[in-house]
Amino acid sequence: MNTKCDARAGDSLRKPAGGFCLVSGTSLLRAWAAYRRGDLRLVDLRVWFACLELVARRCVAKKGIRPKYRIEEIRSLVGGAGGEHLRHSVARLEKSGLVKWSDSCITVPKCDGGSQVSDLLRMCELVANHRRLVPVPRRIVRLIAGGARRVVIATILAHLLRCLYYRNGRCEPEGSCKASWIAEVFDVSLRNVKTARQHLVAIGWLVPVVRGQTYLNRFGQRARINLEWSRDDVSPAEKRSPRSRLSATGSAPPYKDKKLSSRFDQHQKPGHGPAGAFAKQGRGRNPTLRHIVAEDLREPCRLLELFRQALSIGLVNGSECDRLRFFATAEHAKAIGTRNPCGLFATLVRRKLWHYATLDDEDAARRRLRAASQAATRPRTDSLSRNQPSRESRGLMPDGTDRTVIRALIRESLFGSSDGVSKAA
């Protein structure tokens, strides 16, 4: 395995933002085949990708310096309990021949012909040019190691094999990939593959390219991998039910079974709580831990209000460490949760599973807290029209949030309850 150090890709697409690892396509297929056979667990597959990241971090080390690898560093990438569990994962990887681990060296052996089994041979027959080196972006490596679901991992590997090439010192990130082909090669559900691809599009890593239906039927979805993708760009997608199209020529409903039912006493009671789009999306109401919506994970002010509620019921102790854990858990839920990130966040908070947040999640949470604090305290320096006061002059942030509320919530999360929050609210 070869590694490339960090550098911005720029307009030339020389390398992805954050750097990349050159891994053979056969090694990627071999790791997945070992997992499908049962030789590895899902956490072992994530540890394997974490090992790729550890090697890439030391690619710029000076000559003569002996590197040192620790299990704690894998724990910061994978999350979870760590300790003996990760040591057992490394042992299973060594037994499968995927990794050679020592305190001073980590190597990924090449896949020889004698070690290939029937399932791996089947995958290699379905993947053209599987012996080539794939420039796997390090940021997506850390996302996989941080707790991605197995179908998401399979979808990522498939798009890396079909859509990302390293030619003449440049990364070419565009190609075609059929969902049915992914399901056949990686032995996963076709429906889950489509859901995973929608999740990758929602977080911004995969960008669909518009093509005609004839092209889609023959080659599959044309997609481009975003080489500038970052965890800061991840935001939970708001799913809305599409409106039914009304006919301008047909008769008004009911056009079928026009005779009304005589069972007027059944199912006539209105449901509890507000109804409509505001109730579904959670807009126009205060955030609450009982019903977390996508907007709560996206806006720092609403997330701080959830932290205050968690403090009042004893889920957190109000320290700066717990505040960072709370925000890191939200970042983890946004990046990993494919179907219900809000439910994942609520479960992690109520069960106090803070150890699932990785180092990347904590870094994203620090940047978000720093940006929210700076936006709340930044003075107005621009020269706007005096007749039309700006949002900053009225004490509002660009998204319409009151700066006083953010200051009060941050002050309360650091120093406990105060009268400023009630006045600001």
C-alpha positions in Angstrom: 0.0 0.0 0.0 1.3 3.4 -0.9 0.2 6.6 0.8 0.0 10.3 -0.2 0.4 13.1 2.2 -2.1 15.9 2.8 -2.6 18.6 0.1 -5.4 20.5 -1.4 -6.7 19.2 -4.7 -7.3 22.6 -6.2 -8.6 23.0 -9.7 -6.1 20.6 -11.2 -7.6 17.6 -9.2 -4.1 16.4 -8.4 -5.3 14.8 -5.2 -8.4 15.0 -2.9 -8.6 17.5 -0.1 -7.0 15.8 3.0 -4.9 13.4 0.9 -5.5 9.8 -0.1 -4.2 6.3 0.2 -3.3 4.2 -2.8 -4.9 0.8 -2.2 -5.2 -2.0 -4.7 -8.8 -2.9 -5.7 -8.1 -6.6 -4.9 -7.3 -5.7 -1.3 -10.6 -3.8 -1.0 -12.5 -6.8 -2.3 -10.5 -9.2 -0.2 -11.4 -7.4 3.0 -15.1 -7.4 2.1 -15.0 -11.1 1.1 -13.4 -11.9 4.5 -16.2 -10.0 6.2 -19.0 -11.8 4.2 -17.4 -15.2 4.9 -17.6 -14.5 8.6 -13.9 -14.4 9.2 -14.2 -10.7 10.2 -16.8 -8.7 12.0 -18.0 -5.3 10.9 -15.9 -3.6 13.6 -12.9 -5.5 12.2 -13.5 -4.1 8.8 -13.6 -0.6 10.2 -10.3 -1.2 12.1 -8.8 -2.3 8.8 -9.6 1.1 7.3 -8.3 2.8 10.5 -5.0 1.0 9.9 -4.8 2.6 6.5 -5.3 6.0 8.1 -2.6 5.4 10.7 -0.1 4.5 7.9 -1.1 7.6 5.9 -0.5 9.8 8.9 3.1 8.9 9.1 3.9 9.2 5.4 5.7 12.6 6.0 7.8 11.3 8.9 11.5 12.1 8.6 14.0 9.4 7.9 15.5 7.8 11.0 12.4 8.4 13.1 10.8 5.1 14.2 7.0 5.3 14.1 4.9 3.9 17.0 1.4 2.6 16.6 -1.0 2.4 19.5 -4.4 0.9 20.0 -5.6 4.2 21.5 -5.1 5.8 18.2 -7.4 3.3 16.5 -9.9 4.0 19.3 -10.0 7.7 18.4 -10.9 6.7 14.8 -13.3 3.8 15.3 -15.0 4.9 18.6 -16.7 2.4 20.8 -15.4 0.7 24.0 -11.9 0.2 22.6 -9.2 -1.7 24.7 -9.4 -5.5 24.3 -12.1 -5.3 21.7 -9.8 -3.5 19.3 -6.9 -5.9 20.1 -9.1 -8.8 19.2 -10.0 -7.1 16.0 -6.4 -6.6 15.1 -5.7 -10.3 15.9 -8.5 -11.4 13.6 -7.2 -9.1 10.8 -3.7 -10.7 11.2 -5.2 -14.2 11.1 -7.0 -13.3 7.9 -3.8 -12.0 6.3 -5.1 -8.5 5.8 -2.7 -6.7 8.2 0.6 -7.3 9.8 0.7 -5.3 13.0 3.6 -4.3 15.2 4.3 -1.4 17.4 6.6 0.1 14.8 5.1 -1.0 11.5 1.8 -1.7 9.9 1.7 -3.3 6.5 -1.1 -4.5 4.2 0.1 -7.6 2.4 -0.6 -8.0 -1.3 -3.3 -10.5 -2.3 -1.6 -13.6 -3.7 -3.3 -16.1 -6.0 -3.0 -19.0 -3.5 -5.0 -17.2 -0.8 -8.0 -16.5 -3.1 -11.2 -18.4 -2.4 -14.3 -18.9 -4.4 -16.2 -15.8 -3.1 -13.2 -13.5 -3.8 -12.8 -15.0 -7.3 -16.4 -14.3 -8.0 -16.1 -10.7 -7.0 -12.9 -10.3 -9.0 -14.6 -11.6 -12.1 -17.4 -9.1 -11.7 -15.0 -6.1 -11.2 -13.0 -5.1 -14.2 -9.5 -3.9 -13.7 -9.6 -4.9 -10.0 -5.8 -5.0 -9.8 -5.3 -1.3 -10.2 -4.5 1.1 -7.4 -7.5 3.1 -6.1 -6.8 6.6 -4.6 -9.1 6.2 -1.6 -9.6 9.7 0.0 -8.5 9.8 3.6 -11.6 11.7 4.7 -13.9 8.9 3.5 -11.6 6.4 5.1 -12.1 8.1 8.5 -15.9 8.1 7.8 -15.9 4.4 7.2 -13.8 3.7 10.3 -16.0 6.0 12.4 -19.1 3.7 12.2 -20.6 3.6 8.8 -23.2 0.9 8.1 -22.2 -2.2 6.1 -24.4 -1.2 3.1 -22.9 2.3 3.1 -19.4 0.8 3.2 -20.3 -1.5 0.2 -21.7 1.4 -1.7 -18.6 3.6 -1.1 -16.3 0.8 -2.2 -18.3 0.2 -5.3 -18.1 3.9 -6.3 -14.4 4.0 -5.6 -13.8 1.0 -7.9 -16.0 2.4 -10.7 -15.8 6.2 -10.4 -12.3 7.1 -9.1 -9.1 6.7 -11.0 -5.5 7.9 -10.7 -4.0 8.6 -14.1 -1.0 10.7 -15.0 -0.7 12.2 -11.6 -4.4 13.3 -11.5 -7.5 12.0 -9.8 -10.4 11.5 -12.2 -13.5 11.2 -10.0 -16.3 10.4 -12.4 -17.9 7.2 -13.6 -21.0 5.0 -13.9 -22.2 2.5 -11.3 -25.4 0.4 -11.3 -27.2 -0.3 -8.0 -27.9 -3.8 -9.2 -24.2 -4.4 -9.9 -23.4 -3.2 -6.3 -25.9 -5.6 -4.9 -24.6 -8.5 -6.9 -20.9 -7.9 -6.2 -21.1 -7.2 -2.5 -24.1 -9.5 -1.8 -26.3 -6.8 -0.2 -29.9 -5.7 -0.6 -30.7 -3.6 -3.7 -33.1 -1.5 -1.8 -30.6 -0.7 0.9 -28.0 0.2 -1.8 -30.3 2.8 -3.2 -30.9 4.2 0.3 -27.2 4.3 1.0 -26.5 6.1 -2.3 -29.1 8.7 -1.4 -27.3 9.2 2.0 -24.0 9.7 0.2 -25.7 12.3 -2.1 -27.3 14.0 0.9 -24.0 14.4 2.8 -22.3 15.8 -0.4 -19.7 13.1 -1.1 -21.5 11.8 -4.2 -22.7 14.2 -6.9 -25.1 12.7 -9.5 -24.6 13.6 -13.1 -27.6 14.0 -15.3 -27.9 11.5 -18.2 -30.6 10.3 -20.4 -32.7 7.2 -19.6 -31.1 5.2 -22.4 -27.7 5.8 -20.7 -29.1 4.9 -17.3 -30.5 1.7 -18.5 -27.3 0.5 -20.0 -24.6 1.9 -17.7 -26.4 2.9 -14.5 -26.2 6.2 -12.6 -23.4 8.6 -13.6 -21.8 10.1 -10.6 -18.9 12.3 -9.6 -17.0 11.9 -6.3 -16.6 15.2 -4.5 -12.8 15.5 -4.0 -13.3 18.6 -1.8 -15.8 16.9 0.5 -15.5 17.7 4.3 -17.3 16.6 7.4 -18.3 20.3 7.9 -20.5 20.0 4.8 -22.6 17.2 6.3 -26.2 18.2 7.1 -29.2 16.0 7.7 -31.5 15.9 4.7 -35.1 17.0 5.3 -37.4 14.5 3.8 -40.8 15.8 2.7 -43.6 13.9 1.2 -44.2 15.0 -2.4 -47.5 16.6 -3.2 -49.9 14.7 -5.3 -50.5 16.1 -8.8 -54.0 17.4 -9.3 -55.7 16.8 -12.6 -57.2 19.8 -14.4 -59.5 17.7 -16.7 -60.6 14.9 -14.4 -63.7 15.0 -12.2 -63.4 16.2 -8.6 -63.0 13.5 -6.0 -64.6 11.2 -5.0 -64.8 9.7 -8.5 -65.0 6.2 -7.2 -67.3 4.6 -4.5 -69.4 7.8 -4.3 -71.7 6.2 -1.8 -70.6 7.4 1.6 -70.1 4.8 4.4 -72.6 4.6 7.2 -69.9 3.9 9.8 -69.6 7.5 10.9 -68.6 6.6 14.5 -65.2 5.1 13.6 -61.9 6.9 13.3 -63.4 10.3 13.8 -61.3 11.5 16.7 -58.6 14.0 15.9 -55.0 13.0 16.7 -53.1 14.5 19.6 -50.7 17.3 19.1 -50.2 19.7 16.1 -50.8 18.5 12.6 -49.5 19.5 9.2 -46.0 20.3 7.8 -45.0 22.2 10.9 -45.6 19.2 13.1 -43.7 16.9 10.8 -40.6 19.1 10.3 -40.6 20.6 13.8 -40.5 24.2 12.5 -42.1 27.0 14.4 -41.7 25.3 17.8 -39.1 25.2 20.5 -36.6 22.3 20.5 -37.3 19.4 22.9 -35.5 16.2 23.7 -38.8 14.3 23.4 -39.0 15.0 19.7 -35.7 15.9 18.0 -35.9 17.1 14.4 -33.2 17.7 11.7 -33.2 21.4 12.3 -32.1 20.8 15.9 -29.0 19.1 14.8 -28.2 21.7 12.2 -28.6 25.0 14.2 -26.2 25.6 17.2 -28.8 27.6 19.1 -31.3 24.8 19.1 -28.6 22.2 19.9 -27.5 24.3 22.9 -31.2 24.4 24.1 -31.2 20.6 23.9 -28.0 20.6 25.9 -29.7 22.7 28.6 -32.6 20.3 28.8 -30.2 17.4 29.0 -28.5 19.2 31.9 -31.8 19.7 33.7 -32.6 16.0 33.7 -29.1 14.8 34.6 -27.9 13.4 31.3 -24.9 15.8 31.3 -23.1 17.6 34.1 -22.7 21.0 32.4 -19.0 20.9 32.0 -17.2 22.0 28.8 -16.2 18.4 28.2 -19.8 17.2 28.2 -20.8 20.1 26.0 -18.1 19.0 23.5 -19.4 15.4 23.7 -22.9 16.5 23.1 -22.0 18.4 20.0 -19.7 15.6 18.8 -22.5 13.1 19.2 -24.7 15.3 17.0 -22.0 15.5 14.3 -21.6 11.7 14.5 -25.4 11.2 14.1 -25.5 13.5 11.1 -22.6 11.7 9.3 -23.4 8.1 10.2 -27.2 8.1 10.4 -28.7 7.1 7.1 -32.3 6.6 7.9 -33.0 8.4 11.2 -30.1 10.6 12.4 -32.3 12.3 14.9 -33.3 9.0 16.5 -29.6 7.9 16.5 -28.7 11.1 18.3 -31.5 10.7 20.9 -30.4 7.1 21.6 -26.8 8.0 22.1 -27.6 10.9 24.4 -30.2 9.0 26.6 -27.9 6.0 27.0 -24.8 8.3 27.4 -22.9 6.5 24.7 -20.4 9.3 24.2 -17.6 7.0 23.4 -19.1 6.3 19.9 -18.0 9.8 18.8 -14.7 9.7 16.9 -11.8 12.2 16.8 -13.2 13.7 13.5 -16.6 14.2 15.2 -14.9 16.1 18.1 -12.9 18.3 15.7 -16.1 19.1 13.7 -17.9 19.9 17.0 -15.1 22.3 18.1 -15.2 24.2 14.8 -18.9 24.5 15.1 -18.8 25.7 18.6 -16.1 28.2 17.8 -18.0 29.5 14.8 -21.2 29.9 16.8 -19.3 31.8 19.5 -17.5 34.1 17.1 -20.7 34.8 15.2 -22.5 35.7 18.4 -19.8 38.1 19.6 -18.6 39.5 16.2 -19.1 43.3 16.0 -20.6 44.9 13.0 -17.9 46.3 10.7 -19.6 46.6 7.3 -21.0 49.9 6.1 -24.6 49.3 5.2 -27.3 51.7 4.5 -28.3 53.7 7.6 -32.0 53.8 6.6 -32.3 50.0 6.4 -30.8 48.3 9.6 -29.1 45.0 8.9 -29.8 41.7 10.7 -26.5 42.2 12.7 -27.6 45.6 13.9 -30.8 44.1 15.3 -28.9 41.4 17.1 -29.7 38.6 14.7 -27.4 36.1 13.1 -27.6 35.4 9.3 -30.0 32.5 9.9 -32.3 34.7 12.0 -31.2 33.5 15.4 -31.0 36.0 18.3 -27.4 36.6 19.4 -28.5 37.2 23.0 -30.0 33.8 23.2 -26.8 32.1 22.0 -24.6 34.1 24.5 -27.0 33.2 27.3 -27.1 29.5 26.3 -23.3 29.3 26.1 -22.9 31.1 29.4 -25.4 28.7 31.1 -23.8 25.6 29.7 -20.4 26.8 31.1 -21.4 28.3 34.4 -24.8 26.7 35.2 -28.3 28.3 35.2 -28.7 32.0 35.2 -31.4 34.6 34.8 -30.0 35.6 31.4 -31.5 32.6 29.7 -35.0 33.3 30.8 -34.8 36.9 29.9 -33.3 36.1 26.5 -35.9 33.5 25.8 
